[in-house]
Amino acid sequence: MFSNGQIIFGVLFFAVFAIVIAFTYKKDFKLHKRFYSGSIWILVAFISFILFISAIKFFFK
């Protein structure tokens, strides 16, 4: 399905991408704490809404 070169490229790309993302997040951590302190509640509300929609679909099927 994939050649050895494609697999090696994919693994290396993923590793470098993950390292760059981690470095960038670590660098901006103070800014994230300052400006996005309440954003976890947006995530909780979004997940709750999706679960609510799924429950409605399940019960009224």
N, C-alpha and C positions, 0 to 999 in steps of 0.2 A: 504494500500500500504506500508506504513512504520509504524513500531511499535513506541510506545511512547519513548522507550529508544533510538531508532535510531534518532528520531527527536530531542530529548534533546542533544544527542551527536553531531549532525550536527550543531545545534545552538551554543552550547558551543565551538565547534571546530572553527567555523567561527569567533566568538567573540574573542577568544584567538589569532587566526591567524591574525586578523585585528589589534589587539593591538600590537602584536609583530612586524608586518610590519610597523606600524606607528612609534613605538619607534625606530626601526632600521633606518627608513628614517630620522627621526628627528636627530638621532645621526650622520648620515653621510651627513647631508645637506650641510655643509661647503665644504666637499670634492666634492659633486655633483656640487656645484656652480663653483668650481675651474676647474674641469676636464671635465665637460659635459655642458659647458655654451652654446654651439651652437647646442646642440642636438635637440632642438625644430624644427629647420629647416629641419632636417632629417625626423622628424615625419610629418611635413607639406608637404614635397616632396613625402613621401610615400602615404599619404592620397590623394594628388593631382593625383598621378599616378594611384591609384585604381579608383578614380572618372573618370579619362580620359579613362581608359580601359572600365569602365562601360558605358560611353557615346558612345564610338565607338561601343560597342555591341548593345546598344539601337538604334543608328542611322542606322546601317547596318544590322538590323534584317530582 
